[in-house]
């Protein structure tokens, strides 16, 4: 699934940083690209996690993954991999 919120040029340097997708056990896991696009949507719009459109996956899943990635130090590496103007803006935003 290609997300209109995260271009191929943005995704290419970010995807190698992310942990492997979990194998499908039970419900299929939400795709990292879709989840990341949801995180960026929340940051860009200033909306709350609960206002996240369903196209990005369930908001608790997006928020949970954001928290895990942030605690692991991965969030800063993701921002650094994104285009510089966007990384500067989003690193100043505290969710």
Backbone as CSV, one residue per row, in Angstrom:
resi,resn,N_x,N_y,N_z,CA_x,CA_y,CA_z,C_x,C_y,C_z
1,UNK,0.849,-1.185,0.000,0.000,0.000,0.000,0.887,1.238,0.000
2,UNK,0.708,2.110,-0.953,1.457,3.350,-1.014,0.638,4.444,-0.377
3,UNK,1.236,5.141,0.571,0.530,6.200,1.274,0.747,7.527,0.579
4,UNK,-0.319,8.307,0.362,-0.155,9.612,-0.259,0.555,10.590,0.679
5,UNK,0.653,10.256,1.945,1.269,11.142,2.917,2.770,10.954,3.037
6,UNK,3.304,9.884,2.517,4.726,9.588,2.630,5.227,9.162,1.252
7,UNK,6.009,10.033,0.617,6.456,9.764,-0.747,7.506,8.662,-0.776
8,UNK,7.739,8.117,-1.951,8.782,7.105,-2.117,10.153,7.675,-1.754
9,UNK,10.389,8.951,-2.094,11.665,9.591,-1.770,11.857,9.733,-0.264
10,UNK,10.777,9.972,0.467,10.863,10.061,1.926,11.020,8.671,2.541
11,UNK,10.319,7.702,1.996,10.304,6.352,2.553,11.643,5.630,2.365
12,UNK,12.295,5.831,1.240,13.520,5.089,0.910,14.597,5.176,1.999
13,UNK,14.946,6.361,2.516,15.993,6.392,3.541,15.512,5.972,4.928
14,UNK,14.207,5.969,5.135,13.650,5.637,6.450,13.472,4.132,6.619
15,UNK,13.033,3.449,5.588,12.679,2.030,5.708,13.796,1.150,6.265
16,UNK,15.079,1.371,5.914,16.118,0.511,6.488,16.323,0.718,7.999
17,UNK,15.860,1.836,8.527,16.026,2.123,9.953,15.036,1.360,10.828
18,UNK,13.922,0.975,10.242,12.828,0.399,11.022,13.049,-1.074,11.329
19,UNK,12.517,-1.513,12.474,12.643,-2.931,12.807,11.849,-3.778,11.819
20,UNK,12.183,-5.048,11.693,11.427,-5.908,10.776,9.958,-5.988,11.194
21,UNK,9.099,-6.083,10.201,7.669,-6.269,10.488,7.503,-7.615,11.175
22,UNK,6.615,-7.670,12.138,6.340,-8.943,12.804,5.638,-9.873,11.832
23,UNK,5.910,-11.156,11.931,5.201,-12.091,11.050,3.713,-12.090,11.387
24,UNK,2.872,-12.302,10.394,1.435,-12.277,10.645,0.985,-13.433,11.540
25,UNK,0.618,-13.085,12.731,0.031,-14.043,13.681,-1.278,-13.405,14.125
26,UNK,-2.363,-14.080,13.908,-3.650,-13.466,14.238,-3.962,-12.379,13.229
27,UNK,-4.292,-11.195,13.746,-4.583,-10.068,12.861,-3.315,-9.614,12.163
28,UNK,-3.392,-9.274,10.887,-2.186,-8.805,10.194,-1.706,-7.490,10.814
29,UNK,-0.383,-7.338,10.973,0.134,-6.094,11.560,-0.035,-4.932,10.597
30,UNK,-0.120,-3.744,11.159,-0.205,-2.538,10.335,1.177,-2.276,9.726
31,UNK,1.191,-1.885,8.490,2.410,-1.614,7.747,3.157,-0.414,8.341
32,UNK,4.489,-0.520,8.488,5.293,0.574,9.041,5.097,1.874,8.254
33,UNK,5.022,1.771,6.951,4.894,2.991,6.123,3.587,3.715,6.414
34,UNK,2.519,2.974,6.530,1.219,3.572,6.826,1.226,4.189,8.221
35,UNK,1.806,3.478,9.177,1.875,3.966,10.551,2.711,5.238,10.625
36,UNK,3.862,5.245,9.963,4.718,6.433,9.961,4.004,7.608,9.310
37,UNK,3.289,7.357,8.232,2.522,8.426,7.589,1.492,8.997,8.565
38,UNK,0.885,8.147,9.385,-0.067,8.623,10.392,0.613,9.484,11.444
39,UNK,1.793,9.085,11.869,2.543,9.896,12.844,2.833,11.278,12.274
40,UNK,3.289,11.301,11.036,3.601,12.578,10.391,2.346,13.418,10.195
41,UNK,1.216,12.773,9.918,-0.048,13.497,9.767,-0.410,14.193,11.074
42,UNK,-0.281,13.501,12.194,-0.597,14.097,13.498,0.306,15.302,13.750
43,UNK,1.585,15.166,13.450,2.517,16.269,13.670,2.202,17.454,12.774
44,UNK,1.947,17.186,11.489,1.662,18.271,10.546,0.378,19.000,10.869
45,UNK,-0.644,18.263,11.272,-1.949,18.887,11.478,-2.142,19.435,12.884
46,UNK,-1.373,18.933,13.837,-1.571,19.353,15.228,-2.786,18.678,15.861
47,UNK,-3.335,17.699,15.183,-4.508,16.978,15.692,-4.092,16.047,16.832
48,UNK,-5.075,15.569,17.555,-4.795,14.588,18.594,-4.711,13.212,17.945
49,UNK,-4.135,12.263,18.664,-4.041,10.898,18.144,-5.421,10.343,17.837
50,UNK,-6.404,10.664,18.658,-7.761,10.142,18.461,-8.426,10.676,17.194
51,UNK,-7.921,11.770,16.662,-8.474,12.357,15.435,-7.839,11.774,14.172
52,UNK,-6.904,10.877,14.337,-6.209,10.278,13.200,-7.213,9.566,12.279
53,UNK,-7.204,9.877,10.983,-8.106,9.195,10.061,-7.831,7.691,10.030
54,UNK,-8.865,6.888,9.889,-8.708,5.425,9.884,-7.781,4.900,8.787
55,UNK,-7.548,5.668,7.739,-6.667,5.216,6.650,-5.238,4.967,7.133
56,UNK,-4.865,5.543,8.268,-3.524,5.371,8.812,-3.448,4.235,9.818
57,UNK,-4.535,3.550,10.022,-4.571,2.470,11.005,-5.209,2.952,12.292
58,UNK,-5.428,2.058,13.232,-6.038,2.443,14.506,-5.119,3.399,15.275
59,UNK,-5.674,4.470,15.798,-4.838,5.456,16.476,-4.046,4.862,17.638
60,UNK,-4.603,3.898,18.428,-3.773,3.355,19.510,-2.519,2.636,18.981
61,UNK,-2.637,2.006,17.819,-1.498,1.326,17.212,-0.447,2.337,16.779
62,UNK,-0.882,3.406,16.139,0.041,4.436,15.674,0.746,5.082,16.867
63,UNK,-0.014,5.425,17.882,0.565,6.065,19.067,1.524,5.123,19.802
64,UNK,1.136,3.864,19.929,1.974,2.888,20.614,3.314,2.726,19.903
65,UNK,3.256,2.639,18.600,4.496,2.473,17.841,5.346,3.743,17.931
66,UNK,4.705,4.905,17.897,5.420,6.174,18.054,6.166,6.194,19.389
67,UNK,5.485,5.823,20.454,6.111,5.814,21.787,7.292,4.847,21.844
68,UNK,7.100,3.649,21.287,8.197,2.661,21.276,9.400,3.178,20.502
69,UNK,9.146,3.744,19.317,10.232,4.240,18.488,10.923,5.427,19.156
70,UNK,10.148,6.259,19.808,10.742,7.409,20.490,11.592,6.950,21.677
71,UNK,11.111,6.030,22.467,11.856,5.522,23.625,13.136,4.804,23.194
72,UNK,13.102,4.176,22.040,14.274,3.455,21.538,15.271,4.374,20.829
73,UNK,14.930,5.657,20.678,15.804,6.591,19.985,15.665,6.535,18.474
74,UNK,14.745,5.735,18.005,14.544,5.566,16.568,13.869,6.787,15.942
75,UNK,13.002,7.453,16.683,12.250,8.588,16.147,13.195,9.680,15.643
76,UNK,14.233,10.003,16.401,15.179,11.034,15.975,15.913,10.621,14.706
77,UNK,16.239,9.339,14.585,16.911,8.856,13.373,15.972,8.927,12.168
78,UNK,14.687,8.644,12.404,13.699,8.754,11.318,13.617,10.196,10.849
79,UNK,13.517,11.119,11.797,13.419,12.534,11.439,14.653,12.999,10.684
80,UNK,15.810,12.531,11.108,17.046,12.913,10.427,17.093,12.369,9.001
81,UNK,16.464,11.229,8.775,16.455,10.624,7.440,15.474,11.320,6.496
82,UNK,14.486,11.983,7.060,13.521,12.702,6.227,14.160,13.982,5.706
83,UNK,13.512,14.609,4.757,14.077,15.831,4.198,14.348,16.860,5.307
84,UNK,15.434,17.616,5.203,15.885,18.495,6.285,14.836,19.490,6.788
85,UNK,14.085,20.102,5.923,13.090,21.083,6.378,12.031,20.421,7.250
86,UNK,11.583,19.243,6.862,10.569,18.537,7.633,11.163,18.042,8.949
87,UNK,12.392,17.559,8.933,13.030,17.066,10.152,13.196,18.186,11.164
88,UNK,13.552,19.384,10.713,13.716,20.511,11.616,12.379,20.852,12.253
89,UNK,11.328,20.890,11.469,10.012,21.224,11.998,9.515,20.181,12.991
90,UNK,9.593,18.903,12.600,9.013,17.869,13.444,9.816,17.605,14.702
91,UNK,11.126,17.869,14.681,11.914,17.638,15.893,11.591,18.665,16.965
92,UNK,11.004,19.787,16.568,10.632,20.812,17.531,9.267,20.553,18.131
93,UNK,8.512,19.644,17.537,7.179,19.345,17.997,7.251,18.264,19.079
94,UNK,6.651,18.520,20.204,6.639,17.539,21.277,5.235,16.976,21.400
95,UNK,5.102,15.692,21.184,3.776,15.057,21.252,3.571,14.420,22.592
